[in-house]
Amino acid sequence: MSGDEAFREVADGVYVGRADRDAALDRGWLLGHFKDPADPRHCAELEIKWGVHPVGDRRAEWATGEIRTALLVLISGRFRMEFPGRDVVLAEQGEYVLWGKGVDHSWYAEEESVVLTVRWPSVPGYRVDPPPAD
Protein backbone atom coordinates (compact mmCIF):
# COMPACT_ATOMS: atom_id res chain seq x y z
CA MET A 1 0.00 0.00 0.00
CA SER A 2 1.54 3.32 -1.01
CA GLY A 3 1.61 6.34 1.27
CA ASP A 4 -0.96 8.10 -0.92
CA GLU A 5 -3.59 5.35 -0.81
CA ALA A 6 -6.47 5.68 1.58
CA PHE A 7 -6.10 3.53 4.67
CA ARG A 8 -9.18 1.53 5.47
CA GLU A 9 -10.71 -1.34 7.35
CA VAL A 10 -10.28 -4.49 5.30
CA ALA A 11 -13.19 -6.92 4.94
CA ASP A 12 -11.44 -9.59 7.01
CA GLY A 13 -11.41 -7.35 10.10
CA VAL A 14 -7.90 -6.01 9.61
CA TYR A 15 -7.52 -2.25 9.97
CA VAL A 16 -4.53 -0.57 8.37
CA GLY A 17 -3.83 3.03 9.24
CA ARG A 18 -1.24 5.68 9.93
CA ALA A 19 -0.84 6.81 13.51
CA ASP A 20 -0.19 10.43 12.56
CA ARG A 21 -3.30 10.68 10.37
CA ASP A 22 -5.68 8.62 12.52
CA ALA A 23 -4.55 10.29 15.74
CA ALA A 24 -5.31 13.74 14.34
CA LEU A 25 -8.98 12.73 14.07
CA ASP A 26 -9.46 11.93 17.77
CA ARG A 27 -7.10 14.00 19.96
CA GLY A 28 -4.35 11.43 19.47
CA TRP A 29 -6.29 8.33 20.44
CA LEU A 30 -6.02 5.31 18.16
CA LEU A 31 -7.82 2.71 20.26
CA GLY A 32 -10.13 2.70 23.29
CA HIS A 33 -13.67 2.51 24.67
CA PHE A 34 -14.53 5.86 23.06
CA LYS A 35 -14.32 4.54 19.48
CA ASP A 36 -17.57 3.48 17.81
CA PRO A 37 -18.39 -0.14 18.75
CA ALA A 38 -18.48 -1.05 15.04
CA ASP A 39 -14.90 0.24 14.62
CA PRO A 40 -12.23 -2.47 15.08
CA ARG A 41 -10.33 0.10 17.18
CA HIS A 42 -13.04 0.03 19.86
CA CYS A 43 -11.60 -1.63 22.98
CA ALA A 44 -12.64 -1.66 26.64
CA GLU A 45 -9.43 -3.34 27.79
CA LEU A 46 -6.91 -0.67 26.84
CA GLU A 47 -6.28 2.66 25.13
CA ILE A 48 -3.48 3.66 22.76
CA LYS A 49 -2.52 7.23 21.96
CA TRP A 50 -0.08 8.66 19.40
CA GLY A 51 0.76 11.98 21.04
CA VAL A 52 2.33 14.73 18.95
CA HIS A 53 3.28 17.66 21.17
CA PRO A 54 4.81 21.00 20.14
CA VAL A 55 7.52 22.43 22.35
CA GLY A 56 5.98 23.88 25.52
CA ASP A 57 2.80 21.79 25.29
CA ARG A 58 1.51 20.89 28.76
CA ARG A 59 -1.34 18.76 30.10
CA ALA A 60 -4.30 21.06 30.86
CA GLU A 61 -4.52 19.79 34.45
CA TRP A 62 -3.03 17.08 36.63
CA ALA A 63 -4.59 13.62 36.38
CA THR A 64 -5.63 12.65 39.89
CA GLY A 65 -7.39 9.65 41.37
CA GLU A 66 -6.03 7.47 38.58
CA ILE A 67 -7.53 3.97 38.38
CA ARG A 68 -5.54 2.81 35.36
CA THR A 69 -1.98 1.73 34.66
CA ALA A 70 -0.09 3.53 31.90
CA LEU A 71 3.05 3.13 29.82
CA LEU A 72 4.47 6.08 27.86
CA VAL A 73 7.25 5.51 25.29
CA LEU A 74 9.29 8.34 23.75
CA ILE A 75 9.40 8.14 19.95
CA SER A 76 11.19 11.47 19.42
CA GLY A 77 11.93 14.74 21.23
CA ARG A 78 12.34 15.42 24.94
CA PHE A 79 9.31 14.84 27.17
CA ARG A 80 8.94 15.33 30.92
CA MET A 81 6.50 13.29 33.00
CA GLU A 82 5.65 14.93 36.30
CA PHE A 83 4.73 12.93 39.38
CA PRO A 84 4.31 14.12 42.97
CA GLY A 85 7.84 14.66 44.25
CA ARG A 86 9.54 13.38 41.09
CA ASP A 87 9.95 14.29 37.43
CA VAL A 88 11.12 11.82 34.77
CA VAL A 89 12.67 13.24 31.60
CA LEU A 90 12.62 11.00 28.54
CA ALA A 91 15.32 12.16 26.13
CA GLU A 92 16.34 9.15 24.02
CA GLN A 93 14.12 7.25 21.61
CA GLY A 94 12.68 4.18 23.28
CA GLU A 95 12.95 5.45 26.84
CA TYR A 96 9.73 4.85 28.72
CA VAL A 97 8.01 5.30 32.03
CA LEU A 98 5.27 3.17 33.56
CA TRP A 99 3.01 4.22 36.43
CA GLY A 100 0.21 2.49 38.21
CA LYS A 101 -3.14 3.07 39.80
CA GLY A 102 -3.29 5.94 42.25
CA VAL A 103 -0.28 7.79 40.80
CA ASP A 104 -1.15 11.43 40.02
CA HIS A 105 0.65 12.81 36.99
CA SER A 106 1.06 15.54 34.40
CA TRP A 107 3.43 16.12 31.48
CA TYR A 108 5.34 18.80 29.59
CA ALA A 109 7.00 18.74 26.14
CA GLU A 110 10.49 20.22 26.61
CA GLU A 111 11.06 19.81 22.85
CA GLU A 112 8.69 18.94 20.03
CA SER A 113 7.88 15.35 20.94
CA VAL A 114 6.08 12.25 19.76
CA VAL A 115 5.07 9.71 22.40
CA LEU A 116 3.10 6.49 22.38
CA THR A 117 0.88 5.93 25.42
CA VAL A 118 -0.85 2.67 26.36
CA ARG A 119 -3.35 2.73 29.26
CA TRP A 120 -5.41 -0.04 30.76
CA PRO A 121 -8.24 -0.58 31.33
CA SER A 122 -10.08 1.82 29.03
CA VAL A 123 -12.61 3.65 31.20
CA PRO A 124 -14.77 6.74 30.64
CA GLY A 125 -14.39 9.92 32.64
CA TYR A 126 -10.79 11.01 32.14
CA ARG A 127 -11.10 13.34 29.17
CA VAL A 128 -9.57 16.75 29.73
CA ASP A 129 -10.55 19.25 27.07
CA PRO A 130 -7.92 21.77 26.02
CA PRO A 131 -8.47 25.35 27.13
CA PRO A 132 -10.53 27.47 24.69
CA ALA A 133 -8.58 29.43 22.09
CA ASP A 134 -8.23 33.15 22.69
VENVENZI-V824429 format. One record per backbone hydrogen bond with DSSP energy under -0.5 kcal/mol. NH is the residue of the N-H (numbers start at 1). CO is the residue of the C=O. If there is no record, write none. Layout:
NH_CO, NH_CO
This chain:
5_2, 10_14, 13_10, 16_8, 16_14, 22_18, 23_19, 24_20, 25_22, 26_23, 28_23, 29_26, 30_48, 31_48, 32_41, 35_32, 39_36, 42_39, 43_32, 47_119, 48_31, 49_117, 50_28, 51_49, 51_115, 52_50, 53_51, 53_113, 56_109, 57_54, 59_107, 63_105, 64_62, 69_120, 70_99, 71_118, 72_97, 73_116, 74_95, 75_114, 76_114, 79_90, 80_108, 81_79, 81_88, 82_106, 83_86, 84_104, 86_83, 88_81, 90_79, 90_88, 91_89, 94_74, 95_92, 97_72, 99_70, 102_66, 103_100, 104_102, 105_63, 106_82, 108_80, 109_57, 110_78, 110_108, 111_78, 113_53, 114_76, 115_51, 116_73, 117_49, 117_115, 118_71, 119_47, 120_69, 121_45, 122_44, 123_121, 129_127
